[in-house]
């Protein structure tokens, strides 16, 4: 666990969950009203100030509230997250959707990213080691305020034309996990500092690749990570049955 106190960890978790829910900078009053932290608003403000100095929070210029930084999201993902179960009916629907494409990898991946995009409400991408790139849900990019900056939106869309750039991002994964997450500047691209990539690798009869979701760094990791995991596992399962 990090060097944060138990109260700071609970506070940071509350701030992240509130920000993911509201998409608005979080103030101490909101935290005290909605979360049971057993401390006063003044104490929350002091702790938030300390978390800001430590690099876990930042304060937008146009608001008195605080928002999590990539450092906070990294802590949240590695130590605090409680993943949500994918509904069984949704799992069955996805499998039925992919079943008819199971003998052709490109079609299988096309159906997979389409389903993944619908589940997560983010842009989904898949690549393989032969240079194949397929995407779905590109329009979802426009729903995120982070991507209303045209330069950021262009950087995201540029990835869809550059297999090697996507692969460079995937190669930056440092954790040996079934699902990896690259956040903000971890991508190696300054223009993607407000973005995150959640991805998982597959290998089918000598062809390798990645299934991924690309969205804002404040995406709902608790639901996106299991959705990426299930989709990747399904692609692997159906592909190995050839």
C-alpha positions as CSV (number, residue, x, y, z in Angstrom):
1,X,0.0,0.0,0.0
2,X,1.1,3.6,-0.5
3,X,2.4,5.9,2.3
4,X,-1.0,7.5,2.6
5,X,-2.8,7.3,5.9
6,X,-6.0,5.2,6.1
7,X,-8.0,8.4,6.2
8,X,-6.3,9.8,3.1
9,X,-6.8,6.5,1.3
10,X,-10.5,6.5,2.1
11,X,-10.8,10.2,1.1
12,X,-9.0,9.7,-2.2
13,X,-11.1,6.7,-3.0
14,X,-14.2,8.8,-2.3
15,X,-13.0,11.7,-4.4
16,X,-12.3,9.4,-7.4
17,X,-15.6,7.6,-7.2
18,X,-17.5,10.9,-6.9
19,X,-15.6,12.4,-9.8
20,X,-16.2,9.3,-12.0
21,X,-19.9,9.6,-11.1
22,X,-20.4,13.4,-11.4
23,X,-17.6,14.3,-13.9
24,X,-17.3,17.5,-11.9
25,X,-14.5,18.7,-9.6
26,X,-15.1,17.5,-6.1
27,X,-15.4,19.8,-3.1
28,X,-15.1,19.0,0.6
29,X,-18.8,19.7,1.3
30,X,-19.9,17.0,-1.2
31,X,-17.5,14.5,0.3
32,X,-18.8,15.1,3.9
33,X,-22.4,14.9,2.8
34,X,-22.2,11.8,0.7
35,X,-19.4,9.7,2.3
36,X,-18.9,8.5,5.8
37,X,-15.3,9.5,6.6
38,X,-15.9,10.3,10.3
39,X,-14.2,13.7,10.1
40,X,-15.2,17.4,9.7
41,X,-15.3,19.4,6.5
42,X,-12.3,21.4,7.8
43,X,-10.3,18.1,8.2
44,X,-11.3,17.0,4.7
45,X,-10.1,20.3,3.3
46,X,-6.8,19.9,5.0
47,X,-6.4,16.4,3.8
48,X,-7.3,17.4,0.3
49,X,-4.7,20.1,0.5
50,X,-2.1,17.6,1.5
51,X,-3.2,15.2,-1.3
52,X,-2.8,18.1,-3.8
53,X,0.8,18.8,-2.6
54,X,1.5,15.0,-2.9
55,X,0.4,15.0,-6.5
56,X,-2.8,12.9,-6.1
57,X,-5.1,15.8,-6.7
58,X,-5.2,18.9,-8.8
59,X,-7.4,22.0,-8.9
60,X,-8.8,23.2,-12.2
61,X,-8.4,26.9,-12.7
62,X,-12.2,27.4,-13.1
63,X,-13.3,25.5,-10.0
64,X,-12.7,25.4,-6.3
65,X,-13.1,21.6,-6.4
66,X,-10.4,19.0,-6.9
67,X,-9.9,16.3,-9.5
68,X,-7.8,13.1,-9.4
69,X,-4.4,13.0,-11.2
70,X,-3.0,10.0,-13.2
71,X,-1.0,9.2,-10.0
72,X,-4.3,8.9,-8.1
73,X,-5.9,6.7,-10.8
74,X,-2.8,4.4,-10.8
75,X,-3.2,3.9,-7.0
76,X,-6.9,3.4,-7.4
77,X,-6.4,0.7,-10.1
78,X,-3.6,-1.2,-8.4
79,X,-4.8,-1.1,-4.8
80,X,-8.4,0.2,-4.3
81,X,-10.6,-0.8,-7.2
82,X,-13.6,-3.1,-6.7
83,X,-14.4,-4.5,-10.1
84,X,-18.0,-4.9,-11.2
85,X,-19.3,-8.3,-12.5
86,X,-20.4,-8.3,-16.1
87,X,-24.1,-9.3,-16.1
88,X,-24.6,-12.9,-17.2
89,X,-27.2,-11.9,-19.8
90,X,-24.7,-9.5,-21.3
91,X,-22.0,-12.2,-21.4
92,X,-24.4,-14.5,-23.2
93,X,-25.4,-11.8,-25.7
94,X,-21.8,-11.0,-26.5
95,X,-20.9,-14.6,-27.1
96,X,-23.9,-15.1,-29.4
97,X,-22.9,-12.0,-31.3
98,X,-19.3,-13.3,-31.8
99,X,-20.2,-16.9,-32.5
100,X,-20.9,-16.7,-36.2
101,X,-17.6,-14.9,-36.8
102,X,-15.4,-17.4,-34.9
103,X,-13.6,-18.9,-37.9
104,X,-12.3,-15.6,-39.2
105,X,-10.1,-13.5,-36.9
106,X,-10.7,-10.2,-38.6
107,X,-14.5,-10.6,-38.4
108,X,-14.2,-11.9,-34.9
109,X,-12.3,-8.9,-33.7
110,X,-14.6,-6.6,-35.6
111,X,-17.6,-8.0,-33.6
112,X,-15.6,-8.0,-30.4
113,X,-14.7,-4.3,-30.5
114,X,-18.2,-3.4,-31.6
115,X,-19.6,-5.2,-28.5
116,X,-16.9,-3.8,-26.2
117,X,-17.6,-0.3,-27.4
118,X,-21.3,-0.7,-26.7
119,X,-20.7,-2.1,-23.2
120,X,-18.2,0.6,-22.1
121,X,-19.6,3.6,-24.0
122,X,-16.0,4.3,-25.1
123,X,-13.9,3.7,-28.2
124,X,-12.7,0.2,-28.6
125,X,-9.8,-1.0,-30.7
126,X,-8.1,-4.3,-31.7
127,X,-4.8,-4.9,-33.5
128,X,-2.8,-7.9,-34.5
129,X,0.8,-8.6,-35.3
130,X,0.1,-8.4,-39.1
131,X,-0.8,-4.8,-38.9
132,X,-4.5,-5.2,-38.7
133,X,-6.4,-2.4,-36.9
134,X,-10.1,-2.3,-36.3
135,X,-12.1,0.2,-34.2
136,X,-15.6,0.9,-33.1
137,X,-17.4,3.6,-31.1
138,X,-15.3,6.4,-32.4
139,X,-18.2,8.7,-31.9
140,X,-18.0,8.1,-28.2
141,X,-14.8,10.1,-28.1
142,X,-16.9,13.3,-28.8
143,X,-19.0,12.7,-25.6
144,X,-16.0,13.3,-23.3
145,X,-15.1,16.9,-22.5
146,X,-11.4,16.0,-22.5
147,X,-11.6,15.3,-26.2
148,X,-13.4,18.6,-27.2
149,X,-9.9,20.0,-27.6
150,X,-9.4,19.4,-31.3
151,X,-5.7,18.6,-30.9
152,X,-6.5,15.9,-28.3
153,X,-9.3,14.4,-30.5
154,X,-7.0,14.4,-33.5
155,X,-4.3,12.6,-31.5
156,X,-6.8,9.9,-30.5
157,X,-8.1,9.4,-34.0
158,X,-4.5,9.4,-35.4
159,X,-3.9,6.2,-33.5
160,X,-6.4,4.4,-35.6
161,X,-4.2,4.9,-38.7
162,X,-0.9,4.0,-37.0
163,X,-0.6,0.4,-35.9
164,X,2.9,1.1,-34.7
165,X,1.8,3.9,-32.4
166,X,-0.8,1.7,-30.7
167,X,1.8,-1.1,-30.3
168,X,4.2,1.4,-28.7
169,X,1.6,2.2,-26.1
170,X,0.8,-1.4,-25.4
171,X,4.5,-2.2,-25.1
172,X,4.7,0.3,-22.2
173,X,2.7,-2.0,-19.9
174,X,4.9,-2.6,-16.8
175,X,2.6,-5.0,-14.9
176,X,2.3,-8.6,-15.9
177,X,-1.5,-8.5,-15.6
178,X,-4.2,-10.1,-17.7
179,X,-5.6,-6.6,-18.2
180,X,-3.2,-3.6,-18.3
181,X,-3.9,0.1,-18.0
182,X,-1.8,3.0,-19.4
183,X,-2.8,6.4,-18.0
184,X,-2.0,9.9,-19.2
185,X,1.7,10.6,-19.8
186,X,2.5,6.9,-19.4
187,X,1.5,6.6,-23.0
188,X,4.6,8.6,-23.9
189,X,2.6,11.1,-25.8
190,X,1.9,14.5,-24.3
191,X,-1.2,15.0,-26.3
192,X,-2.7,12.0,-24.6
193,X,-2.1,13.2,-21.1
194,X,-5.9,13.2,-20.3
195,X,-6.4,9.7,-21.8
196,X,-6.2,6.1,-20.7
197,X,-5.9,2.8,-22.5
198,X,-7.2,-0.4,-21.0
199,X,-6.1,-3.5,-22.9
200,X,-5.4,-7.2,-22.9
201,X,-3.4,-9.4,-25.2
202,X,-4.4,-12.5,-27.1
203,X,-2.6,-15.3,-29.1
204,X,-4.5,-17.4,-31.6
205,X,-2.6,-19.9,-33.8
206,X,0.5,-17.8,-34.1
207,X,-1.3,-14.5,-34.4
208,X,-1.0,-12.1,-31.5
209,X,-2.7,-8.8,-30.7
210,X,-4.5,-6.6,-28.3
211,X,-8.1,-5.8,-27.5
212,X,-8.4,-2.3,-26.0
213,X,-10.6,0.5,-24.8
214,X,-9.4,4.1,-25.2
215,X,-11.1,6.9,-23.3
216,X,-10.6,9.7,-20.8
217,X,-8.4,9.0,-17.8
218,X,-11.6,9.3,-15.6
219,X,-13.2,6.3,-17.3
220,X,-15.1,3.8,-15.1
221,X,-12.3,1.3,-14.6
222,X,-14.4,-0.9,-12.3
223,X,-16.6,-1.8,-15.3
224,X,-14.2,-1.3,-18.2
225,X,-11.5,-3.7,-16.9
226,X,-13.8,-6.7,-16.5
227,X,-15.4,-5.9,-19.9
228,X,-12.0,-5.9,-21.6
229,X,-11.1,-9.1,-19.8
230,X,-14.2,-10.9,-20.8
231,X,-14.0,-9.8,-24.4
232,X,-10.4,-10.8,-24.7
233,X,-11.1,-14.2,-23.1
234,X,-14.0,-14.8,-25.5
235,X,-11.9,-13.9,-28.6
236,X,-9.2,-16.3,-27.3
237,X,-11.7,-19.1,-26.6
238,X,-13.5,-18.9,-29.9
239,X,-10.3,-18.5,-31.9
240,X,-8.7,-21.5,-30.4
241,X,-11.7,-23.6,-31.4
242,X,-10.8,-23.3,-35.1
